[in-house]
C-alpha cells in the first residue's frame, strides 16, 4: 500500500534552516511528481512546491521563493524540502502528497 512518511520538522529560530524528508513506498516513485504542502495553524492547507519526476521544481508558493528548495533522490524514494531563512510565518504542519495520498505531516515551528 502507498505510504508517505515525513520527517525533519522541529523548533528553529527565525533565520534558521531545516530539511524535511518524505519517504515514499508502495508505488513507482521515480515516475511521478510529488508535492509539498503546509497548513499553518488556523489556516487552510497550501501548496508549497511541486517536484517533478526529473527533479525540477515548479509551483513554488510566492511566500517561499528564494528561501525553499525542493529536490528528490529517486534511488531512495525520497523527496526533500530544504528550508532556509525561516520566518515565524513558516510555522505549519508540512505534508507531502502523491495524488490522493497524504503523509501524516511534520510540525515546523519557527520561534525565538
C-alpha positions as CSV (number, residue, x, y, z in Angstrom):
1,X,0.0,0.0,0.0
2,X,1.0,3.6,-0.5
3,X,2.8,5.2,2.4
4,X,4.3,8.7,2.7
5,X,6.3,9.4,5.9
6,X,7.6,12.9,6.6
7,X,10.4,13.7,8.9
8,X,12.8,16.5,9.8
9,X,10.5,19.1,11.4
10,X,11.2,20.8,14.7
11,X,11.6,24.1,16.5
12,X,14.0,26.5,14.9
13,X,14.8,30.2,15.5
14,X,14.0,32.8,12.8
15,X,16.7,32.8,10.2
16,X,17.4,29.2,10.7
17,X,17.2,26.2,8.4
18,X,15.6,22.8,8.3
19,X,15.5,20.0,5.8
20,X,12.3,18.0,5.5
21,X,12.2,14.5,4.0
22,X,9.3,12.4,2.7
23,X,10.0,8.7,2.3
24,X,7.6,7.1,-0.2
25,X,6.7,3.5,-0.7
26,X,4.0,1.4,-2.5
27,X,4.3,3.0,-6.0
28,X,6.8,3.7,-8.7
29,X,8.2,6.8,-7.1
30,X,10.6,7.8,-9.8
31,X,7.7,8.1,-12.4
32,X,5.7,10.7,-10.6
33,X,5.8,14.3,-9.4
34,X,5.4,14.9,-5.7
35,X,4.0,17.9,-3.8
36,X,4.9,19.6,-0.6
37,X,2.0,21.3,1.2
38,X,1.8,23.1,4.5
39,X,-1.0,24.1,6.9
40,X,-0.4,27.0,9.2
41,X,-2.4,27.0,12.5
42,X,-6.0,28.1,11.8
43,X,-5.5,28.3,8.1
44,X,-6.1,26.2,5.0
45,X,-3.6,23.8,3.6
46,X,-1.5,25.4,0.8
47,X,0.8,24.1,-1.9
48,X,4.5,24.9,-1.2
49,X,6.2,23.2,-4.2
50,X,5.9,20.5,-6.8
51,X,8.9,18.3,-7.6
52,X,8.7,16.7,-11.0
53,X,9.8,13.1,-11.6
54,X,13.0,14.6,-13.1
55,X,13.7,16.7,-10.0
56,X,12.9,20.1,-11.4
57,X,10.7,22.2,-9.1
58,X,7.6,24.1,-10.1
59,X,4.7,25.8,-8.4
60,X,6.8,27.4,-5.6
61,X,4.5,29.5,-3.4
62,X,5.4,33.1,-3.7
63,X,6.0,33.3,0.1
64,X,8.8,30.7,-0.1
65,X,10.5,31.6,-3.4
66,X,14.2,32.1,-2.9
67,X,14.2,30.5,0.5
68,X,12.9,26.9,0.0
69,X,14.4,24.4,-2.4
70,X,12.7,21.1,-3.4
71,X,14.7,18.1,-4.5
72,X,14.4,14.3,-4.7
73,X,16.5,11.2,-4.7
74,X,14.8,8.6,-6.8
75,X,17.2,5.9,-5.6
76,X,16.0,6.4,-2.1
77,X,12.3,7.1,-3.0
78,X,12.6,10.3,-1.1
79,X,11.6,13.9,-1.7
80,X,13.2,16.8,0.2
81,X,12.3,20.4,1.1
82,X,15.3,22.5,2.2
83,X,14.0,25.5,4.1
84,X,16.4,28.4,4.7
85,X,15.9,31.9,6.2
86,X,12.9,30.6,8.1
87,X,10.3,33.1,9.3
88,X,7.7,32.8,12.1
89,X,5.0,32.7,9.3
90,X,6.5,29.5,8.0
91,X,5.2,27.7,11.2
92,X,2.9,25.0,10.0
93,X,2.5,21.3,9.6
94,X,4.2,20.2,6.4
95,X,2.9,17.4,4.3
96,X,3.9,15.5,1.2
97,X,1.3,14.4,-1.3
98,X,1.0,11.9,-4.2
99,X,-2.4,12.2,-5.9
100,X,-5.0,11.4,-3.2
101,X,-2.4,10.1,-0.7
102,X,-1.0,12.3,2.1
103,X,1.6,11.7,4.8
104,X,0.8,12.4,8.4
105,X,2.9,15.6,8.4
106,X,5.8,17.0,10.3
107,X,5.5,20.1,12.5
108,X,7.7,23.1,11.9
109,X,7.8,25.8,14.4
110,X,9.8,29.0,13.9
111,X,10.1,31.0,17.0
112,X,12.7,32.7,19.2
